Amino acid sequence: MVRLLIQVPEPIKAQLDTLRQGGTTASGFIRHLLEEHFKHAPVTGQKGR
């Protein structure tokens, strides 16, 4: 895996901290959201060169 550093507003960080108290890590939660998004997103070709 690779690392990805993101910045989030304080209210979102507080919600992520609440999830952590329930046993879900911020990384795990964000990874799940990204996997779900890309599973349902249409596949398009790359633009550019």
N, C-alpha and C positions, 0 to 999 in steps of 0.2 A: 504494500500500500504506500501511497505518497501522502505527505502532509499538506494541509491547506489551511492557511491562516485567514480568518475572516473577522470583521468587526461587526458587532451588533449593538443596538441601543440598549441602555440600562434596563428598560422594562422587559425586553425579550430575554436578557441575561437572567433577570429575576425569575422568569417563567422556566428557563432551562434549569436554574438552581432548584426550583420546586420539583421538576421531573427527577432530578438527581436524588432527591430525598426519597422518591418512590422507587429508586433502583435503576433508572434509565439515564445513561450518560448523554451528555450533549452530543458527543461524536456519534454515538449509536443512533440517536434520534434524527440528527441531520442526515446521516448515511441512509437511514430508512426513507426519509422524505425524498432524497435524491434518487434512490433506486425506484421508488414508486413513480416519481415524475417521469423518469426516462423509460420506464417500462411502458407507460401509456402515451408518451410523446411520439409523434410521427417521425419517421426517419427521413432526413433530408440530406442531400448532397452538400459537400463543402463548397462554400463560395470563396472566390479568390483566384489564385493562380490557376 
